[in-house]
Amino acid sequence: MKKNFLVRLFVLAASTLLYTGAFSQLSTKSAFSGAIASSDKMALESLKAVNAKMHNHFSKNFKNATDIRIHPEADHTQISFKENGSANSVQYNKKGKWQYSLRTYDESKLSDNLRNDVETAYPGFKVFGFVNEVDVLDKTATLVMIENKDTWKRIRIVDNEISVYEEYRKSK
């Protein structure tokens, strides 16, 4: 089970890097907020028509979702959206059961406690860039980028355990 979770976590984290909306502007204010609200309502209605279970879960768990985009596939449905200034993606299987969620946000929104834990565990490194949170089953993994003058590292935090997920040397 643990190996299965780690494999899923790896795949999901890697897909986060490819998630096209992750590095877009994360502003929720728009001159077209009325049109966006109408578009979001239409997206939710189409989701309800496709699968009531999926609609109910999404509506209950992502109440503040905006800019909702539904991407149906043969074996699952991917929904991308923004919520509270974060880019998000959630996946449901073809029966409407939630499989995982991804959140991407700027490092400035990382909690002070988590930032302190990471920077204490890796002295001389500072948090930078974007933070990715992956929810699978009953676990949340947080991926945080840190750097010093020579190295970048992506740190993984699961169950208050901090480990290096990726490491890169900067070119000189």
C-alpha positions as CSV (number, residue, x, y, z in Angstrom):
1,M,0.0,0.0,0.0
2,K,2.8,2.4,0.9
3,K,4.7,1.6,-2.3
4,N,1.4,2.1,-4.3
5,F,0.9,5.5,-2.6
6,L,4.4,6.6,-3.4
7,V,4.1,5.6,-7.0
8,R,0.9,7.4,-7.3
9,L,2.4,10.4,-5.6
10,F,5.3,10.4,-8.0
11,V,3.1,10.3,-11.0
12,L,0.8,13.0,-9.7
13,A,3.7,15.3,-8.7
14,A,5.2,14.8,-12.1
15,S,1.9,15.6,-13.8
16,T,1.7,18.8,-11.7
17,L,4.9,20.0,-13.4
18,L,3.1,19.6,-16.7
19,Y,-0.1,21.1,-15.5
20,T,-0.5,24.0,-17.9
21,G,-2.4,26.3,-15.5
22,A,0.1,25.9,-12.7
23,F,2.3,28.8,-13.6
24,S,-0.4,31.1,-15.0
25,Q,-1.4,34.3,-13.2
26,L,-3.4,33.3,-10.1
27,S,-5.6,36.4,-9.8
28,T,-9.3,35.8,-9.1
29,K,-10.3,39.4,-9.9
30,S,-11.6,40.1,-13.4
31,A,-13.5,42.7,-15.3
32,F,-15.6,39.8,-16.6
33,S,-16.5,38.3,-13.2
34,G,-20.2,38.2,-14.2
35,A,-19.4,36.2,-17.3
36,I,-17.0,33.9,-15.4
37,A,-19.7,33.2,-12.8
38,S,-22.1,32.4,-15.5
39,S,-19.5,30.1,-17.2
40,D,-18.8,28.4,-13.9
41,K,-22.5,27.8,-13.3
42,M,-22.8,26.3,-16.8
43,A,-19.8,24.1,-16.1
44,L,-21.3,22.8,-12.9
45,E,-24.6,22.1,-14.6
46,S,-22.8,20.1,-17.4
47,L,-20.9,18.2,-14.6
48,K,-24.2,17.4,-12.9
49,A,-25.6,16.1,-16.2
50,V,-22.6,13.9,-16.7
51,N,-22.4,12.4,-13.2
52,A,-24.4,13.5,-10.1
53,K,-21.9,11.9,-7.7
54,M,-19.0,13.8,-9.2
55,H,-21.0,17.0,-9.1
56,N,-22.0,16.6,-5.5
57,H,-18.5,15.9,-4.3
58,F,-17.0,18.8,-6.3
59,S,-19.7,21.2,-5.2
60,K,-19.3,20.2,-1.5
61,N,-15.5,20.2,-1.4
62,F,-14.7,23.1,-3.7
63,K,-17.3,25.7,-2.9
64,N,-15.2,28.7,-4.0
65,A,-14.1,27.3,-7.3
66,T,-13.9,29.7,-10.2
67,D,-12.8,29.4,-13.8
68,I,-13.9,25.8,-13.9
69,R,-12.8,23.7,-16.9
70,I,-14.0,20.1,-17.3
71,H,-11.8,17.7,-19.3
72,P,-13.6,14.3,-19.8
73,E,-11.4,11.4,-20.9
74,A,-12.3,7.8,-21.6
75,D,-11.5,6.5,-18.1
76,H,-11.7,9.7,-15.9
77,T,-12.7,13.3,-15.8
78,Q,-10.2,16.0,-14.9
79,I,-11.5,19.3,-13.6
80,S,-9.2,22.3,-13.4
81,F,-10.2,25.5,-11.6
82,K,-9.0,28.3,-9.3
83,E,-9.8,28.6,-5.7
84,N,-8.5,31.2,-3.2
85,G,-5.7,32.3,-5.5
86,S,-4.5,28.7,-6.2
87,A,-4.5,26.7,-9.4
88,N,-6.2,23.4,-8.8
89,S,-7.0,20.1,-10.5
90,V,-9.1,17.3,-9.3
91,Q,-9.6,13.9,-11.0
92,Y,-12.6,11.5,-10.8
93,N,-12.9,8.0,-12.2
94,K,-15.6,7.2,-14.7
95,K,-18.0,6.3,-11.9
96,G,-17.6,9.7,-10.3
97,K,-15.4,8.7,-7.4
98,W,-12.7,11.2,-6.4
99,Q,-9.2,10.0,-7.1
100,Y,-6.9,12.9,-6.2
101,S,-6.5,16.7,-6.0
102,L,-3.6,19.0,-6.9
103,R,-3.1,22.6,-5.7
104,T,-0.4,24.9,-6.9
105,Y,0.3,28.3,-5.2
106,D,3.0,30.8,-4.8
107,E,5.5,30.2,-2.0
108,S,4.4,33.4,-0.3
109,K,1.2,31.6,0.7
110,L,3.1,28.7,2.4
111,S,2.4,28.6,6.1
112,D,5.0,30.1,8.3
113,N,5.3,26.9,10.3
114,L,5.9,24.7,7.3
115,R,8.4,27.3,5.8
116,N,10.3,27.3,9.2
117,D,10.3,23.5,9.3
118,V,11.8,23.2,5.8
119,E,14.4,26.0,6.3
120,T,15.4,24.5,9.7
121,A,15.8,21.1,8.2
122,Y,17.9,22.5,5.3
123,P,20.0,25.3,6.8
124,G,21.3,27.8,4.2
125,F,18.4,27.1,1.8
126,K,15.4,29.4,1.2
127,V,12.0,28.5,-0.1
128,F,11.2,29.9,-3.5
129,G,8.8,29.5,-6.5
130,F,5.6,27.5,-6.3
131,V,4.3,24.9,-3.8
132,N,2.4,21.8,-4.9
133,E,0.1,19.9,-2.7
134,V,-1.1,16.5,-3.8
135,D,-4.0,14.8,-2.0
136,V,-4.3,11.0,-2.6
137,L,-6.4,8.7,-0.5
138,D,-6.1,10.1,3.1
139,K,-2.6,11.6,2.6
140,T,-1.4,15.0,1.6
141,A,2.1,15.5,0.2
142,T,3.5,19.0,0.0
143,L,6.3,19.6,-2.5
144,V,8.4,22.8,-1.8
145,M,11.3,24.2,-3.9
146,I,14.3,25.4,-2.0
147,E,17.6,26.8,-3.2
148,N,21.0,28.0,-2.1
149,K,23.8,29.4,-4.3
150,D,24.7,26.0,-5.7
151,T,21.6,23.8,-5.6
152,W,17.9,23.6,-6.1
153,K,15.9,20.9,-4.2
154,R,12.3,19.9,-4.2
155,I,11.4,18.8,-0.7
156,R,8.5,16.4,0.0
157,I,6.6,16.7,3.2
158,V,4.3,13.7,4.1
159,D,3.0,13.1,7.6
160,N,5.5,15.7,9.0
161,E,8.4,13.8,7.5
162,I,10.6,15.9,5.3
163,S,12.8,14.3,2.5
164,V,14.5,15.4,-0.7
165,Y,12.3,14.5,-3.7
166,E,14.6,16.0,-6.4
167,E,17.9,17.8,-6.4
168,Y,19.6,19.8,-9.1
169,R,23.0,21.5,-9.3
170,K,23.1,25.0,-10.7
171,S,25.5,25.6,-13.5
172,K,28.4,27.8,-12.7
